[in-house]
Every structure is written in C-alpha cells, then in structure tokens.
C-alpha cells in the first residue's frame, strides 16, 4: 500500500518548501556549474538531434535494409551500454570534468567522420565510436547535477536539467530538416561539429578544476558497482527506463521511414513529427519536477508509462500526418510525467549508495539497451512483416515495464 498511497511529507510542509524551490534547488555557489552543464548538454544534444533523424534516410539511400538501419542505431546503443558502467564508476572515483571533455571531443571527431562515410559499414563503425563518447557525457553530467542540488529538491533540479536535453532534442530534428533542405546532409554534420566544439570550450573554461569538484570535497568512498547493480529498487527504475526507451528507439529510428514511405512527408514535416513528442516532454520537465518533489514519485512513473503505451500504439491506426502527430504527442506527455520522477528516484538512490555516477550510468545503459531493442524489433518487423506492426509491439513492451516497475519498487 505504501507504493500507491505513500506521501513523502505532510502537504503543508511540502507546499512551503515548493514556494522557494526555484531559489533553493541549486546552492548559489553552484549555479554557475549548473548553468554550464545545462548549456553543454543543450548545444551538444542539439547538434546530435540535427543529424540523427536524417540517418535512417541517408542509410536507406546507401542501400541499407531495415535490419542494417537498426544496426546503425544499435551500434551506438551497444557501445554506450558496454562503456557506461565503467565510465560512471570511474567518474565517482576520479572526477567528472575529464570524462565530459573527452566525450565532447569524441563527438567532434565523429561528426567529421560522418562526412566521409561512403557505405553502411562505415556508418555502423562511426556510430559505435559515438556511443563510447556518449557514455562519457550524459550520465556523468547527470551525476554532477545530482550531487550539487539540495536534498529534497531532486525532482525540480533534475527536471530543470532534463529540460536542456528535451528542448535540444525537439529543436535539433527541425533544424536538421531545414539544413538538409536548404543546403545538404553534409552541412548538418558540420553543424554538429561546431556545436560539439562549443560544448567542449564551455566545459574547459567554465567548469571548476578537478581538485574543486564536489565529489572530491566530500571525500566519500563510493559503493562498488557490484553492490549498486544488486539493488532491487534500482532494478525497477532500470526496467521502466528500458521499456520507455525501446519505444523511443522505434520512434527515432523508424518513424522517419514510416512517415516518408507511407505518407510521403517532406523533410521538414518529418523533423517536426520526430521533435513533437520530445518538445511536449521537455515542456513538462519543470512543472513535473515540482510535482515529483511533492507527490508520490512512483505513482507519477506509472501514470506516465500508461500514457506512453497508448501513445506508441496510436500510429498503428494512423491515416494522416495529424494522426502520427497526435500519437507522438501522447507519447511525449507520458515521458514528461514519468521521467522527472524517475530521475529524482535515481538521484536519491545514488546518494544512498554514494555512487551517483554508477547509478546514472546503469540507468543510461538501460536507455541504450532499450534503444537497441526497439530499433532491432522495428527493423525485423519491417523486413518480415510490415513496419506499422512495430508500434503495437512497442506498446506491449511499455505495458510490461509499467507492470513490473511497482513490483520491484514496492517499499
């Protein structure tokens, strides 16, 4: 019963605390760090978002079948899932800044390599390297944010930070479609190079030296990776994140092809379609972050999961662009409700285990494996049946995640 009706604190206390949330979530001496991390992720993910929705069409033009398109996205996910636990654990021991800087430098090189790719095999190799770079950025930055926010404001702080990622993901695809239509696909790759370089410059100049990082000032001994992996409640967070991102894998990898081949949409509309759900999720990050600090976070995760399952199913019956648009918006609504609460639960778990880097890395590894599973499932469905059947398959995976989550996270 605690799962369904547990309130984290008396409503009067929660309301008073939320009144001052904006000023108290991040200590004043850490606001510069937060803003730097926010803009690093915003500009970097915008660069990636410009390119990623165009890759399925680019690969298809090079002769890739459905399973090869899935492998291009799957190589990124496998690489990231393999390196994430290692880099996350190392960042708990060695510090955050070196890994963030190395990941951004990798993104710069990858963007240049895309320009010279001439076959599907080359795209797969480049995406594998990009996955290793990603493993050094996102979970390490999230752990950095988690350890500089005040206790009890994890939902607001992570929701505000997640806003950088969701807004950049919604902006990137639209920019990519416009750049490709106006200039060329290579121009999109150059945009990614420039934005990654700008992120690296911000990291180098604005983040404090390694000796002044919060993790070193605390001088805490982090829990081992083996101990963190065995945590039952963390397993519930991992299962839900895996299911949700399997659906994202379907949307990001094959919604552009589905819209292009079935509905013959232009590049601009495809970019708008992919970014719509991300924009809806991004718009909800801050208000749902507030809510996650006041209400039952587990209930919010379940409600968001149900909406996500409905949203990913909707395109199966689509007959027009507006049907596809409605489906991705419902899916985005579910993510906007569930993700701030899920991330806040992960921050609390990382603080309990004194291993925020490892916890965030494991959660991001679930994200990568979900993306891989979703893309492969959709690719096989496309090759052997019809691409439209990938959407009900995704809905079943999401429904399973919603059912398993409360069982593992029951207090």
C-alpha positions as CSV (number, residue, x, y, z in Angstrom):
1,X,0.0,0.0,0.0
2,X,3.0,2.3,0.6
3,X,3.6,2.3,-3.2
4,X,0.2,3.7,-4.1
5,X,-0.6,6.0,-1.1
6,X,2.8,6.9,0.4
7,X,3.2,10.7,0.7
8,X,6.8,11.8,1.1
9,X,6.0,14.6,3.7
10,X,3.0,16.5,5.1
11,X,1.3,18.6,2.4
12,X,1.7,21.9,4.4
13,X,5.5,21.3,4.7
14,X,5.8,20.3,1.0
15,X,3.8,23.4,-0.1
16,X,6.0,25.7,2.0
17,X,9.2,24.1,0.6
18,X,8.0,24.3,-3.0
19,X,7.3,28.1,-2.6
20,X,11.0,28.6,-2.5
21,X,12.1,25.8,-4.8
22,X,13.5,27.9,-7.6
23,X,16.0,29.7,-5.3
24,X,16.8,26.7,-3.1
25,X,17.3,23.8,-5.5
26,X,20.8,24.8,-6.5
27,X,23.1,26.5,-4.0
28,X,24.3,29.9,-5.1
29,X,27.9,28.9,-5.3
30,X,27.0,26.0,-7.7
31,X,24.6,27.9,-10.0
32,X,27.5,28.7,-12.5
33,X,28.3,25.0,-12.7
34,X,24.6,24.1,-13.2
35,X,24.2,26.6,-16.0
36,X,27.4,25.4,-17.7
37,X,26.2,21.8,-17.6
38,X,22.8,22.9,-18.8
39,X,24.2,24.6,-21.9
40,X,26.8,21.9,-22.6
41,X,24.0,19.4,-22.9
42,X,21.7,21.8,-24.7
43,X,24.1,22.7,-27.5
44,X,25.7,19.2,-27.8
45,X,22.4,17.3,-28.0
46,X,21.0,19.9,-30.5
47,X,24.0,19.0,-32.7
48,X,23.2,15.3,-32.4
49,X,19.5,15.9,-32.9
50,X,20.3,17.7,-36.2
51,X,21.9,14.5,-37.6
52,X,20.1,11.5,-36.0
53,X,16.7,11.8,-37.7
54,X,18.4,12.1,-41.1
55,X,20.5,8.9,-40.7
56,X,17.7,6.4,-41.5
57,X,17.0,8.1,-44.8
58,X,20.8,8.5,-45.5
59,X,21.4,4.8,-44.8
60,X,18.4,3.7,-46.8
61,X,19.8,5.7,-49.8
62,X,23.1,3.8,-49.4
63,X,21.2,0.6,-49.8
64,X,20.6,-0.4,-46.1
65,X,17.7,-2.8,-45.4
66,X,15.6,-2.5,-42.2
67,X,18.0,-4.6,-40.2
68,X,21.0,-2.6,-41.3
69,X,19.3,0.6,-40.3
70,X,18.7,-0.9,-36.9
71,X,22.3,-1.9,-36.7
72,X,23.4,1.7,-37.3
73,X,21.4,2.8,-34.3
74,X,22.1,-0.4,-32.4
75,X,25.9,0.0,-32.7
76,X,25.6,3.3,-30.8
77,X,23.4,1.7,-28.1
78,X,25.6,-1.4,-27.6
79,X,28.8,0.6,-27.4
80,X,27.3,3.0,-24.9
81,X,25.8,0.2,-22.8
82,X,29.2,-1.5,-22.7
83,X,31.2,1.6,-21.6
84,X,28.7,3.2,-19.4
85,X,29.2,1.3,-16.1
86,X,33.0,1.6,-16.5
87,X,33.0,5.4,-17.1
88,X,30.3,6.0,-14.5
89,X,32.2,4.2,-11.8
90,X,35.5,5.8,-12.8
91,X,33.9,9.3,-12.6
92,X,32.8,8.5,-9.0
93,X,36.5,7.9,-8.1
94,X,38.4,10.2,-10.5
95,X,36.0,13.2,-11.0
96,X,33.6,14.4,-13.7
97,X,35.3,17.0,-15.8
98,X,37.9,14.8,-17.7
99,X,35.2,12.4,-18.9
100,X,32.8,15.2,-20.1
101,X,35.6,16.9,-22.0
102,X,36.8,13.6,-23.6
103,X,33.2,12.7,-24.7
104,X,32.7,16.1,-26.3
105,X,36.0,15.8,-28.2
106,X,34.9,12.4,-29.5
107,X,31.6,13.9,-30.7
108,X,33.6,16.5,-32.7
109,X,35.6,13.7,-34.4
110,X,32.6,11.6,-35.1
111,X,30.7,14.5,-36.8
112,X,33.7,15.0,-39.2
113,X,33.8,11.2,-39.9
114,X,30.1,11.2,-40.9
115,X,31.0,13.5,-43.8
116,X,33.5,10.9,-45.2
117,X,31.3,7.8,-44.7
118,X,30.5,6.1,-48.0
119,X,28.9,2.8,-47.0
120,X,26.7,1.3,-44.4
121,X,29.6,-0.5,-42.6
122,X,31.3,2.8,-42.1
123,X,28.2,4.3,-40.6
124,X,28.0,1.4,-38.2
125,X,31.6,1.9,-37.1
126,X,31.2,5.6,-36.6
127,X,28.1,5.1,-34.5
128,X,29.9,2.6,-32.3
129,X,32.6,5.2,-31.6
130,X,29.9,7.8,-31.0
131,X,28.3,5.5,-28.4
132,X,31.6,5.4,-26.4
133,X,31.7,9.2,-26.5
134,X,28.2,9.5,-25.3
135,X,29.0,7.1,-22.3
136,X,31.4,9.8,-21.1
137,X,28.9,12.7,-21.2
138,X,25.3,12.2,-20.2
139,X,25.4,10.0,-17.0
140,X,28.5,11.9,-15.8
141,X,26.8,15.3,-16.3
142,X,23.6,14.0,-14.6
143,X,25.6,12.7,-11.6
144,X,27.3,16.1,-11.4
145,X,23.9,17.9,-11.3
146,X,22.6,15.4,-8.7
147,X,25.4,16.0,-6.3
148,X,25.2,19.8,-6.3
149,X,21.4,20.1,-5.7
150,X,19.9,20.4,-2.3
151,X,18.3,17.3,-0.6
152,X,14.6,17.2,-1.2
153,X,14.7,19.2,-4.5
154,X,15.9,16.4,-6.7
155,X,12.8,16.4,-8.8
156,X,12.9,20.1,-9.6
157,X,16.7,20.1,-10.2
158,X,16.7,17.1,-12.5
159,X,13.5,18.3,-14.2
160,X,15.1,21.7,-14.9
161,X,18.3,20.0,-16.2
162,X,16.3,17.5,-18.3
163,X,14.7,20.5,-20.0
164,X,18.1,21.1,-21.7
165,X,18.0,17.7,-23.3
166,X,14.4,17.6,-24.3
167,X,14.3,21.1,-25.8
168,X,17.5,20.4,-27.7
169,X,16.1,17.1,-29.0
170,X,13.0,18.9,-30.2
171,X,15.0,21.7,-31.8
172,X,17.6,19.5,-33.4
173,X,15.4,17.5,-35.8
174,X,13.6,20.6,-37.1
175,X,17.0,22.3,-37.7
176,X,18.2,19.1,-39.4
177,X,15.3,19.0,-41.8
178,X,15.7,22.7,-42.6
179,X,19.5,22.4,-43.1
180,X,19.2,19.4,-45.3
181,X,16.5,21.0,-47.5
182,X,18.4,24.3,-47.7
183,X,21.9,23.1,-48.1
184,X,22.9,19.4,-47.8
185,X,23.2,16.5,-45.4
186,X,27.0,17.3,-45.0
187,X,26.0,20.7,-43.8
188,X,24.1,19.0,-40.9
189,X,27.2,17.1,-40.0
190,X,29.3,20.3,-39.9
191,X,26.7,21.9,-37.6
192,X,27.1,19.0,-35.2
193,X,30.9,19.5,-35.3
194,X,30.6,23.2,-34.5
195,X,28.2,22.7,-31.6
196,X,30.2,19.9,-30.1
197,X,33.3,22.2,-30.2
198,X,31.4,24.9,-28.4
199,X,30.3,22.5,-25.7
200,X,33.9,21.4,-25.2
201,X,35.0,25.1,-24.9
202,X,32.4,25.7,-22.2
203,X,33.5,22.6,-20.3
204,X,37.2,23.6,-20.4
205,X,36.6,27.2,-19.4
206,X,33.6,27.3,-17.1
207,X,33.7,24.1,-15.0
208,X,35.9,24.2,-11.9
209,X,39.3,22.4,-11.8
210,X,39.2,18.7,-10.9
211,X,40.5,19.5,-7.3
212,X,37.5,21.7,-6.6
213,X,34.7,19.3,-7.7
214,X,32.1,18.5,-5.1
215,X,32.8,14.7,-5.3
216,X,36.4,15.3,-4.2
217,X,35.4,17.8,-1.5
218,X,33.1,15.3,0.1
219,X,35.9,12.7,0.2
220,X,33.4,9.8,0.3
221,X,34.1,6.2,-0.6
222,X,31.6,5.2,-3.3
223,X,29.8,1.8,-3.2
224,X,31.2,-0.7,-5.6
225,X,29.5,-1.3,-9.0
226,X,28.6,-4.9,-7.9
227,X,26.7,-3.6,-4.9
228,X,24.8,-1.0,-6.9
229,X,23.8,-3.5,-9.5
230,X,22.1,-5.8,-6.9
231,X,19.8,-3.0,-5.6
232,X,16.2,-4.2,-6.1
233,X,14.6,-0.7,-6.3
234,X,17.2,0.4,-8.9
235,X,16.2,-2.7,-10.9
236,X,12.7,-1.3,-11.1
237,X,13.9,2.0,-12.4
238,X,16.1,0.2,-14.9
239,X,13.2,-1.9,-16.2
240,X,10.9,1.1,-16.7
241,X,13.6,3.1,-18.4
242,X,14.4,0.2,-20.7
243,X,10.8,-0.2,-21.8
244,X,10.3,3.5,-22.4
245,X,13.4,3.9,-24.5
246,X,12.6,0.8,-26.5
247,X,9.6,2.8,-27.7
248,X,11.8,5.9,-28.3
249,X,14.0,3.6,-30.4
250,X,11.0,2.8,-32.6
251,X,10.1,6.5,-32.9
252,X,13.5,7.8,-33.6
253,X,14.8,5.0,-35.9
254,X,11.7,4.2,-37.9
255,X,9.1,6.9,-37.6
256,X,11.0,8.9,-40.3
257,X,11.0,6.0,-42.7
258,X,7.3,5.2,-41.9
259,X,6.3,8.8,-42.5
260,X,8.5,9.0,-45.6
261,X,7.5,5.8,-47.3
262,X,3.9,5.5,-46.2
263,X,2.7,9.1,-46.1
264,X,5.4,10.7,-48.4
265,X,6.0,13.6,-46.0
266,X,8.7,16.3,-46.6
267,X,11.9,16.5,-44.5
268,X,10.5,19.5,-42.6
269,X,7.4,17.6,-41.5
270,X,9.4,14.5,-40.6
271,X,11.6,16.6,-38.4
272,X,8.6,18.2,-36.8
273,X,7.0,14.8,-36.3
274,X,10.1,13.4,-34.5
275,X,10.6,16.5,-32.4
276,X,6.9,17.0,-31.3
277,X,6.9,14.3,-28.7
278,X,10.3,15.5,-27.4
279,X,9.0,19.1,-27.2
280,X,5.9,18.0,-25.2
281,X,8.1,16.1,-22.7
282,X,10.5,19.0,-22.4
283,X,7.7,21.5,-21.7
284,X,6.6,19.3,-18.8
285,X,10.0,18.7,-17.2
286,X,10.0,21.7,-14.8
287,X,6.3,21.5,-13.6
288,X,6.5,17.7,-13.3
289,X,9.8,18.2,-11.4
290,X,8.0,20.4,-8.9
291,X,5.3,17.7,-8.6
292,X,7.8,14.9,-8.1
293,X,9.1,16.7,-5.0
294,X,5.6,16.9,-3.5
295,X,3.7,13.9,-4.7
296,X,4.3,10.2,-4.9
297,X,7.0,9.7,-7.5
298,X,6.2,6.1,-8.1
299,X,2.6,6.9,-9.0
300,X,3.8,9.5,-11.5
301,X,6.1,7.0,-13.2
302,X,3.2,4.5,-13.6
303,X,0.7,7.2,-14.9
304,X,3.3,8.4,-17.4
305,X,4.0,4.8,-18.5
306,X,0.4,4.1,-19.3
307,X,0.2,7.3,-21.4
308,X,3.4,6.3,-23.2
309,X,2.0,2.8,-24.0
310,X,-1.1,4.4,-25.5
311,X,0.9,7.0,-27.5
312,X,3.2,4.5,-29.1
313,X,0.2,2.3,-30.2
314,X,-1.7,5.2,-31.8
315,X,0.4,5.4,-35.1
316,X,-0.7,1.9,-35.9
317,X,-4.1,3.2,-36.9
318,X,-2.7,6.5,-38.5
319,X,-4.2,7.6,-41.8
320,X,-2.6,11.1,-41.9
321,X,0.2,13.3,-40.6
322,X,-2.1,14.6,-37.8
323,X,-2.7,11.0,-36.6
324,X,1.1,10.5,-36.4
325,X,1.5,13.9,-34.7
326,X,-1.2,13.1,-32.1
327,X,0.4,9.7,-31.3
328,X,3.9,11.1,-30.7
329,X,2.4,14.0,-28.6
330,X,0.6,11.5,-26.3
331,X,3.8,9.5,-26.0
332,X,5.7,12.7,-25.1
333,X,3.1,13.5,-22.5
334,X,3.8,10.2,-20.8
335,X,7.5,10.8,-20.8
336,X,7.1,14.3,-19.5
337,X,5.2,13.0,-16.4
338,X,7.3,9.9,-15.7
339,X,10.9,11.0,-16.4
340,X,11.4,13.8,-13.8
341,X,10.1,11.4,-11.1
342,X,12.2,8.5,-12.3
343,X,15.4,10.6,-12.4
344,X,14.7,12.0,-8.9
345,X,14.3,8.5,-7.6
346,X,17.6,7.6,-9.2
347,X,19.4,10.6,-7.6
348,X,18.1,9.6,-4.2
349,X,19.3,6.0,-4.8
350,X,22.7,7.3,-5.9
351,X,23.0,9.4,-2.8
352,X,22.1,6.4,-0.6
353,X,24.7,4.3,-2.3
354,X,27.2,7.2,-2.5
355,X,27.7,6.3,-6.2
356,X,25.7,8.7,-8.3
357,X,27.9,8.1,-11.3
358,X,27.4,4.4,-11.2
359,X,23.6,4.7,-10.7
360,X,23.2,7.2,-13.6
361,X,25.4,5.1,-15.8
362,X,23.3,1.9,-15.1
363,X,20.1,3.9,-15.8
364,X,21.6,5.3,-19.1
365,X,22.8,1.8,-20.0
366,X,19.1,0.7,-19.7
367,X,18.3,3.6,-22.0
368,X,20.9,2.4,-24.6
369,X,19.7,-1.3,-24.5
370,X,16.1,-0.1,-24.8
371,X,17.0,2.0,-27.9
372,X,18.8,-1.1,-29.4
373,X,15.9,-3.4,-28.7
374,X,13.4,-1.1,-30.1
375,X,15.3,-0.4,-33.3
376,X,16.1,-4.1,-33.9
377,X,12.5,-5.1,-33.2
378,X,11.2,-2.5,-35.6
379,X,13.8,-3.5,-38.2
380,X,12.9,-7.1,-38.1
381,X,9.2,-6.2,-38.2
382,X,9.8,-4.1,-41.3
383,X,11.8,-6.9,-43.1
384,X,9.4,-9.8,-42.3
385,X,6.0,-8.2,-41.8
386,X,5.1,-4.5,-42.0
387,X,6.7,-1.6,-40.3
388,X,3.4,-0.5,-38.9
389,X,3.3,-3.6,-36.6
390,X,6.4,-2.2,-34.7
391,X,4.1,0.2,-32.9
392,X,1.8,-2.3,-31.1
393,X,5.0,-4.3,-30.3
394,X,6.4,-1.2,-28.6
395,X,3.2,-0.7,-26.7
396,X,3.4,-4.3,-25.3
397,X,6.9,-3.7,-24.1
398,X,5.9,-0.4,-22.4
399,X,2.9,-2.1,-20.7
400,X,5.2,-4.8,-19.4
401,X,7.5,-2.1,-17.9
402,X,4.6,-0.4,-16.2
403,X,3.5,-3.7,-14.6
404,X,7.0,-4.8,-13.4
405,X,8.1,-1.3,-12.0
406,X,5.7,-1.2,-9.0
407,X,6.6,-4.8,-8.1
408,X,10.3,-4.1,-7.8
409,X,10.0,-0.6,-6.3
410,X,7.5,-1.6,-3.6
411,X,8.6,-0.3,-0.3
